[in-house]
Amino acid sequence: MSTRPSIGAACVVAMAVFSGEVSAATLTDFSGYVNTDWSTSNINVASNNLNSWDLGGGVAGPLSVPDLNFQVDFNYRTDWATHYGNNGLDLDGNLFWAGDMGRFGFRGGYDTTRHIASLASVGAFGEMYFGPITGMAKAGYLNASGNGIIGGARGGSFGGALSGYFIPNLALTGGGSFSDLTGGRGMSLAGRGDVSETDFNITAESLFLPAYGVSAYAGYQYADIRFFEHEAGGLRTHANLYLFGLRWYTAVVR
């Protein structure tokens, strides 16, 4: 389960997000983005912050079927804290229909974090446009593998968000999500255990160099995390995450 905010709603490449009504149209050409960001999290059961640096990108474009589009994303992540270091790789793919009123489609992803677990996901998402406001929803199935504490666990997730574009070249997004996994190797010590995470986040992205397609973004996320809470040795904790990053859109619709 992720402890990172979902910048851009994690649905499709946001190359048209700053263009008002144009963003409601289907893609007409190939485009993409590259981004890098840094985040820091304080967890109430840890004595020091967990820091992360990410480098990622994606490409999207139309398919031969009218209004049908695709997107592929990748992200490399390295994490560090006192006496701790780790890294991970995320790969995601989306197939979606885009029209004048919104978008909907299906996504699949594979996220792996060394020494913890690999997490495969499949699901559906949708967006609806209401003038300067976009409503978003997603739901999916999760399957964890590997030798980590959640390896062998299965579950699901769902979430929603609202984005507003009231100021030129500025997008504000607020949302939440819930994920739950049951089973897993570490959980077998206490029977059929359960791990869940509830997130609430808010992000802002500003296209401060529109001629070059360069934006800056920042976000805050609150996460409530529960490990085997109904079993002996269970734990409930929370984390605050702060995110800062830069993104370059290789094409921006204006």
Stockholm file with secondary structure:
# STOCKHOLM 1.0

chainA/1-254         MSTRPSIGAACVVAMAVFSGEVSAATLTDFSGYVNTDWSTSNINVASNNLNSWDLGGGVAGPLSVPDLNFQVDFNYRTDWATHYGNNGLDLDGNLFWAGDMGRFGFRGGYDTTRHIASLASVGAFGEMYFGPITGMAKAGYLNASGNGIIGGARGGSFGGALSGYFIPNLALTGGGSFSDLTGGRGMSLAGRGDVSETDFNITAESLFLPAYGVSAYAGYQYADIRFFEHEAGGLRTHANLYLFGLRWYTAVVR
#=GR chainA/1-254 SS CCCSCCGGGGSSCCTTTTSGGGGGSCCCSCEEEEEEEEEEEEETTCSSCEEEEEEEEEEEEECSSTTEEEEEEEEEEEEEETTEEEEEEEEEEEEEEECSSEEEEEEEEEEEETTTEEEEEEEEEEEEEETTEEEEEEEEEEEEESSSTTTTEEEEEEEEEEEEEEETTEEEEEEEEEEEEEECTGGGGGSSCEEEEEEEEEEEEEEEETTTTEEEEEEEEEEEEEESTTSTTCEEEEEEEEEEEEEEESCCCC
#=GC SS_cons         CCCSCCGGGGSSCCTTTTSGGGGGSCCCSCEEEEEEEEEEEEETTCSSCEEEEEEEEEEEEECSSTTEEEEEEEEEEEEEETTEEEEEEEEEEEEEEECSSEEEEEEEEEEEETTTEEEEEEEEEEEEEETTEEEEEEEEEEEEESSSTTTTEEEEEEEEEEEEEEETTEEEEEEEEEEEEEECTGGGGGSSCEEEEEEEEEEEEEEEETTTTEEEEEEEEEEEEEESTTSTTCEEEEEEEEEEEEEEESCCCC
//
